[in-house]
């Protein structure tokens, strides 16, 4: 139903379709959000920061992000009630060749934020919006029968400190 609504909006308001100048707004209609995020990164990423209330069953979206981005450090943020299959997540993290930092939000509460942040030296890049950490949200499109969710996000450049800003209690492993 949502794709039909967007199609109707494009037909009724053609001036709203398309990008006029650079925009931080991203959709996964024709290109996966992970691709759009990764294309804006330099070859070397120092830190990858990830927070989402839901991961796909086998943590495949995280595995793909780690494979594409290859950060030196991975920072995982967990709110109360995060849905993730622990053994799958552990296998993905063990296979990654980066230092792992596991963080929880304090006080322990449900956190609906969905963030993918990269730190490259003093610069940062942040994807925030509707996509959870699932293949359907981050690695697929919703057009042409690709079976992806219909997702929107903002991809914003900033500083390393802005990406690192969430307050949490750190646990290193």
C-alpha positions in Angstrom: 0.0 0.0 0.0 2.8 2.4 0.8 4.4 2.2 -2.7 1.0 2.9 -4.2 0.7 6.0 -2.0 4.2 7.2 -3.1 3.3 6.6 -6.8 0.1 8.6 -6.4 2.0 11.4 -4.7 4.5 11.5 -7.6 1.7 11.7 -10.1 -0.3 14.4 -8.3 2.7 16.5 -7.2 5.5 16.0 -9.8 7.4 19.0 -8.4 8.0 16.9 -5.2 9.8 14.1 -7.0 13.5 14.1 -7.5 16.3 15.8 -5.8 17.1 19.5 -6.3 20.7 19.9 -5.2 22.4 17.7 -2.6 20.1 16.1 -0.1 20.7 14.1 3.0 17.4 12.3 2.4 17.8 8.7 1.3 15.3 6.0 0.2 15.8 2.4 -0.8 13.6 2.5 -3.8 16.3 1.8 -6.3 19.5 1.5 -4.2 20.0 -0.2 -0.8 20.6 2.2 2.1 23.7 0.4 3.0 25.1 1.1 -0.5 24.2 4.8 -0.2 25.9 5.0 3.2 29.1 3.0 2.2 29.6 5.1 -1.0 30.1 8.2 1.1 32.8 6.6 3.3 36.6 6.9 2.8 38.5 3.6 2.3 39.5 3.4 6.0 36.9 3.6 8.7 38.1 3.7 12.3 34.8 3.0 14.1 31.3 1.7 13.2 28.5 2.5 15.6 25.3 0.5 15.4 22.0 0.8 17.3 18.7 -0.8 16.3 15.8 -2.4 18.3 15.6 -5.3 15.7 18.2 -7.4 13.9 17.5 -10.0 11.2 17.5 -13.6 12.4 21.1 -14.4 11.3 22.5 -10.9 11.8 23.2 -10.9 8.0 22.8 -7.1 7.6 25.4 -6.5 10.2 27.7 -9.1 8.6 27.3 -7.3 5.2 27.9 -3.9 6.8 31.1 -5.2 8.4 32.2 -6.8 5.2 31.7 -3.7 3.2 32.9 -1.1 5.7 35.7 -3.1 7.5 36.0 -0.9 10.5 38.9 -1.1 13.0 36.3 -1.0 15.8 32.7 -2.0 16.2 30.5 -0.3 18.8 27.1 -2.1 19.4 24.5 -0.2 21.4 21.7 -2.2 23.0 18.5 -0.8 24.5 16.1 -2.9 26.7 14.2 -5.4 24.6 16.6 -5.4 21.5 15.5 -8.3 19.3 18.6 -10.3 18.1 19.5 -14.0 17.9 22.5 -14.1 20.3 24.4 -17.0 18.7 24.1 -15.5 15.2 25.2 -12.1 16.5 28.1 -13.7 18.3 29.2 -15.6 15.2 29.1 -12.5 13.0 31.1 -10.5 15.6 33.7 -13.3 16.0 34.2 -13.5 12.3 34.8 -9.7 12.1 38.4 -8.5 12.3 37.8 -5.6 14.5 37.8 -4.6 18.2 34.3 -5.0 19.7 32.7 -2.6 22.2 29.3 -3.5 23.6 27.3 -0.7 25.1 23.9 -0.5 26.8 21.8 2.6 27.3 21.6 3.7 30.9 19.1 3.8 32.4 18.0 0.5 30.8 15.1 1.4 28.6 13.7 0.6 25.2 15.5 2.7 22.5 13.8 3.0 19.2 16.7 4.8 17.5 18.1 3.2 14.4 21.6 4.5 13.8 24.6 3.5 11.7 27.5 5.8 12.3 31.1 5.8 10.9 34.0 7.6 12.3 36.9 8.3 10.0 39.6 10.3 11.8 37.9 13.5 13.1 35.0 13.2 10.6 31.8 11.3 11.0 28.9 10.0 8.8 25.5 9.0 10.3 22.6 7.2 8.8 19.4 7.5 10.9 15.8 6.8 10.1 13.4 4.0 9.7 15.7 1.0 8.9 16.3 -1.6 11.5 19.4 -3.8 11.2 17.9 -6.2 8.8 18.6 -7.2 5.2 15.1 -6.1 4.1 15.8 -2.6 5.5 19.4 -2.0 4.7 20.6 -4.3 1.9 17.5 -4.6 -0.4 15.3 -2.3 -2.4 11.5 -2.2 -2.4 11.1 -1.8 -6.1 11.4 -4.4 -8.9 10.3 -7.2 -6.6 13.5 -7.2 -4.5 11.4 -7.9 -1.4 12.9 -5.1 0.7 11.1 -2.9 3.1 10.1 0.6 2.1 12.6 2.7 4.2 13.7 6.3 4.6 16.8 7.7 6.3 19.0 10.8 6.5 22.7 10.4 5.8 24.5 13.3 7.4 28.1 14.3 7.6 29.4 15.6 11.0 32.2 15.2 13.4 33.5 12.0 15.1 32.2 13.4 18.4 28.7 13.8 17.0 28.6 10.1 16.0 30.0 9.0 19.4 27.5 11.2 21.3 25.0 8.5 22.7 25.5 8.1 26.5 26.0 4.5 27.5 27.8 2.2 29.8 30.7 0.5 28.0 31.6 -3.1 28.2 34.7 -4.2 26.1 35.2 -7.8 24.9 
